[in-house]
């Protein structure tokens, strides 16, 4: 009896193709929205995660937020393991604490720390011939390449002799080379940076853009020369790489304790590691993905209401048919199953078509907007399962109404 009931449900759908298509439209749009919006959220998470991981392994970022002892008033507690703050004289409270290059390089004495590099940056104009552009300039030490996972596609990176001699040499990003020279085969050429001539010794490997910022539109100089060009006399930030992932916490504690001894104020500096950044980003983008999925789920619920409305109309139109079936022996459960199967088939087909159209839309977005989108198996299963559930939930009431019709009243219906 069940196969016959299923066959009759499909026959009813084929008889009213236009109505069935319009009924499925809401589910198609709902599933397509769920798939695409969640794919955007997951793609954004993956893109940002890859970008952070691409900065370098076992990374610590240190920012000096103030160089005056006691500027914020009071001293508070120090980091775990640091000695408690001691009262200081008025002269000490007004004094200026300045970190030198030798100070931060001295942190390499810790067995947990591998390499250290300060960084100074600013915006500069670069020019070659009659072409010029504005890019980000960074002054670093040679260790920066390993710390931030930078590599060159041609030539070499900044070396220690460049730093010691303040040599007018630079490494440029692939996009900068394209913008100014028209190609990346530029090692040995001269580039003018803010009017000063530099020899190009290397071109970075392309890493593309992230969060609207291109890592290929840069020029890298020896740290000592960049400091002089930008008029910087202090170290405002530096990067530390731990010897291993397991040693990151130990390295962070060592750096924090050192800085606390210098500043006696935990508000004077900020030390962050990659794991903390990734956790924060993943938590934020996860909430974004959930919100986008919820918005799309509302569209799917609206599609379910459409199914219920059409099925109620169908019950009214087929009242006489239901009476005839009951008169010849069809039971209430048979009528219930017939209409419920129709609702589930409509929502199921709508879900499958929504997946197809969602996939096509994702390909279009990837091509036109260069977006990162991820359609995971879990999202596909969730979308199909939710669409089928919508069919069951919103099909129960019309199916129940049809099954409760009394044969005599149904046969009288005109």
C-alpha positions, 0 to 999 in steps of 0.5 A, spaced: 500 500 500 505 504 501 508 504 494 501 505 491 501 511 496 508 514 494 506 513 486 499 517 487 503 523 491 508 523 485 502 523 480 499 529 483 505 533 483 506 531 476 499 533 474 500 540 477 507 542 475 507 550 475 504 549 482 509 545 484 515 549 481 512 555 485 511 551 491 519 549 491 521 556 489 521 558 497 525 552 499 530 553 493 531 560 495 532 558 502 537 552 501 541 556 496 541 562 501 543 557 507 549 554 503 552 561 500 552 565 506 555 559 510 560 558 505 562 565 505 562 565 513 567 559 513 571 561 507 572 568 511 574 564 517 579 559 513 582 565 509 583 569 515 586 563 519 591 562 513 593 569 513 595 569 520 598 562 520 602 565 514 605 571 518 610 566 521 610 560 526 610 560 533 610 568 533 609 573 538 607 580 537 610 586 542 607 593 542 610 598 546 604 602 548 607 608 552 615 609 554 613 613 561 614 609 567 607 611 571 604 614 566 597 611 568 598 612 575 599 606 580 603 600 578 598 594 579 600 587 579 605 584 574 605 578 570 605 571 573 612 570 575 614 577 576 616 581 582 611 585 585 612 593 583 616 597 588 614 604 590 618 609 586 621 616 587 617 622 583 623 622 579 623 615 576 615 616 575 617 621 570 622 618 567 622 615 560 624 608 559 627 607 552 628 600 549 634 599 545 636 594 539 641 591 544 635 590 549 631 586 545 636 582 542 638 580 549 631 577 550 635 571 545 638 569 551 632 565 553 632 558 551 625 558 549 626 564 544 629 563 537 629 570 533 627 577 534 626 583 530 624 590 531 620 593 526 619 600 524 614 602 518 611 608 514 608 610 507 613 612 502 613 614 495 617 609 490 619 611 483 622 608 477 622 612 470 616 615 469 612 611 474 611 611 481 606 609 487 605 609 494 607 603 498 608 601 505 615 601 507 618 596 513 625 597 516 627 590 519 633 585 521 634 579 517 631 575 522 624 578 520 624 573 514 624 567 518 619 570 523 614 572 519 615 566 514 617 571 508 621 568 502 624 571 496 622 569 489 629 572 486 635 575 489 636 575 496 633 578 503 636 584 507 643 581 510 646 583 517 651 587 513 646 592 510 643 593 517 650 595 520 652 599 514 645 602 513 646 600 506 641 603 501 638 596 499 631 594 499 627 588 497 620 589 494 614 586 493 611 582 487 606 587 486 610 593 487 615 591 482 609 590 477 606 597 478 613 600 477 617 596 472 612 592 469 615 585 471 618 582 477 625 581 474 628 587 477 634 585 481 639 590 480 635 595 478 635 602 482 628 604 485 627 611 488 624 611 495 622 618 497 627 621 492 633 617 495 636 611 490 636 604 492 639 598 489 633 592 489 637 586 491 630 581 492 623 581 490 618 577 495 614 571 493 607 573 492 602 572 498 596 576 495 591 580 499 588 579 506 583 584 509 583 589 504 591 589 505 596 587 500 602 584 502 605 584 495 605 592 495 611 593 500 618 595 500 623 592 505 629 596 508 635 595 513 632 597 520 637 602 521 636 606 515 629 605 515 629 608 522 633 614 520 629 615 514 622 615 518 625 619 524 624 614 529 629 613 535 625 608 539 622 601 538 615 601 538 614 594 536 618 588 535 616 580 533 619 574 537 619 567 534 619 561 539 623 555 538 617 551 538 609 551 538 610 548 545 615 553 547 610 559 545 607 560 552 614 560 556 617 565 551 611 570 552 612 569 560 619 571 559 618 577 554 612 579 559 617 579 565 622 582 562 618 588 560 615 589 567 621 589 570 623 595 565 616 599 565 613 596 572 606 597 569 603 592 565 599 597 561 605 600 558 606 594 553 602 588 550 604 581 548 600 577 544 601 570 540 598 567 534 594 562 538 590 568 542 589 571 535 586 565 532 582 563 537 579 570 537 578 570 530 575 564 530 570 565 535 568 572 531 567 569 525 564 563 528 558 567 530 558 571 524 557 564 520 551 562 525 548 569 524 548 568 517 546 561 517 540 564 521 538 569 517 538 564 511 534 559 515 528 564 516 528 564 508 527 557 509 522 557 514 518 562 509 518 557 504 515 552 509 509 556 510 509 557 502 508 549 502 503 549 507 499 554 504 499 550 497 498 544 500 491 547 504 489 549 497 490 542 494 486 539 500 480 543 498 481 542 491 481 535 492 476 534 497 472 529 492 478 525 490 479 524 498 472 522 499 472 517 493 478 514 496 475 513 503 469 510 500 473 505 496 477 503 503 482 508 503 484 509 511 486 515 514 493 513 515 493 512 507 490 519 506 495 522 511 501 519 508 499 521 501 499 528 502 505 528 507 509 525 502 507 530 497 510 535 502 516 532 503 518 531 496 516 538 494 521 540 500 526 535 498 526 537 491 527 544 492 533 542 497 536 539 492 535 544 486 537 549 492 544 546 493 545 546 485 543 553 484 547 555 491 554 551 488 553 555 481 552 562 485 558 560 489 562 559 482 560 566 480 562 569 486 569 566 486 570 568 479 567 575 479 569 577 486 575 573 488 572 570 494 574 564 498 568 560 499 567 553 502 561 548 501 562 543 507 559 536 507 556 538 514 552 544 511 550 540 505 547 535 510 544 540 514 541 544 508 538 538 506 535 535 512 532 542 514 529 542 508 526 535 509 524 537 516 520 543 513 516 539 509 514 534 514 513 540 519 509 544 514 506 538 511 503 535 517 497 540 518 494 539 511 495 532 511 492 531 517 486 536 515 485 531 509 485 525 513 480 527 517 475 529 512 468 524 512 467 520 506 460 523 505 461 530 506 467 529 501 463 526 496 458 532 497 463 537 495 463 540 489 
